[in-house]
Amino acid sequence: MREVALLTSSAGDGLATVVDVLTGTQLSSLKHCSSQPGSTALIAGDFVVSAQVKGTAVHFWAWGTEQPRLKCHAPEKLGPLAVTGDGWLCAGGGVSGRVYLWEVSSGTLLRAWDAHYKAVSALAFSPDGCFLYSGGEDAMVSSWNMLAAVDPDGGEAFKGGGGGGKSSLPATWTSSEHSLPVTCLHAAKAGGRVYSCSLDRTAKAWDSCSGRLLLSVTCPAFLKAVAADPAEAFLFAGGGGGTIFQLDISATAVAATASNAAVASSGGLQIEEEADSEEHDPSWGLRLPEASFGGGGSGADGGGLQELHGHEKAVTSLSVTADSSVLVSSSEDGTVRSWHVASRQCVQKTEGVVGGKGETGGSAPTLGVRAALEAIQGRGLGMQSSRGGDGAAAGEGRGEGEEGERAAKVAKLEGEIERLRSENLRWQQVNNTLFQKLGAANKTA
């Protein structure tokens, strides 16, 4: 499976590009896309949504089209955006500290609530879309139940449609462990943990259900991006000086377990009981006090915090491929790098993909969606076909009959795609209805 990266920029000519992760080849582009890191999201592999850096505009693109399919405006200027995996809900964080929740298929604003005292700086949905995690410039990290958010009677009744009224929503949990603004959130693929980073130089891991702090790592520089591989073997944090910090979570767990292990004596094995400690989490099976690292790791033996050097300015976005073998990073220096996770070597550097100077990086650079790649190929945006020789000059010497046959096949495929999208929309509506009935049933119960 080929994985692609969506690269956006907050400056330049407003051109976002889709590139191959391993080769750096530019595959397609999206025009009129000028957004900050964290302000772009993928909708169910079919569409891209991006909050523009200027004004309140929000643009939507379909894969394979350069021009925006839809342009609309939010109640206020938005920062981060997040979309559920099934493409049902889209959340946006405002500069006022409010979070807005829309139904993607209809564009309906389902709820808006005051989530933070200052601007919302990071958003992430849980893999199942049941919870939304938010971080703000007030240094708070919170979790929100989407069942209560979509329920018309959940919390305080929504008033003043269009986002102008007040609405409250109780947080599932809230933490104030960070001391400076939160810059990035990452929800683990398995759904058990949430990772955050902050300008206070710490990266933290939270239990997604209870909000319990599981791990805190202090780095030598302030952090602007955080990610973990799908297996959660490694934690990556992007520093303000361009350094990427890599922590071996497994090795840290082993070290913490060893430090709290029982001591064998002549009377047998004596195990210290820590089950009631707030710092002990049975899901990890260890107590993890705050770890502080001053710099370079110990090399291939995996001890301490490893460093990946290459970027010259702050790292703004991180993502790991589905097979956990490649880390993709973007930076304010205008470059995108692909790193081999096992050896920590840069295997690909892409420069000048996004026009102009400024911050570079999508909210989830590595999309890893085969359907997205096929959609771009099917619409003929200059992508080189895997068969080879199907470029712009491939049509030379071919007869009109062959061209007509190819056009018929394309039309048939497009019709099938539209049918599948309509079917998917219908099932989403059925799912939404069942979800709302479930909420009503839970309330009456």
Secondary structure, 3 states (H helix, E strand, C coil): CCCEEEECECCCCCCEEEEECCCCCEEEEECCCECCCCCEEEECCCEEEEECCCCCEEEEEECCCCCCCEEEECCCCEEEEEECCCCCEEEEEECCCEEEEEECCCCCEEEEEECCCCCEEEEEECCCCCEEEEEECCCCEEEEEHHHHHCCCCCCCCCCCCCCCCCCCCCCEEECCCCCCEEEEEECCCCCEEEEEECCCEEEEEECCCCCEEEEEECCCCEEEEEECCCCCEEEEEECCCCEEEEEHHHHHHHHHHHCCCEEECCEEECCCCCCCCCEECCCCEECCCEECCCCCCHHHCCCEEEECCCCCCEEEEEECCCCCEEEEEECCCEEEEEECCCCEEEEEEECCCCCCCCECCCCCECCCHHHHHHHHHCCCCCCCCCCCCCHHHHCCCCHHHHHHHHHHHHHHHHHHHHHHHHHHHHHHHHHHHHHHHHHHHHHC
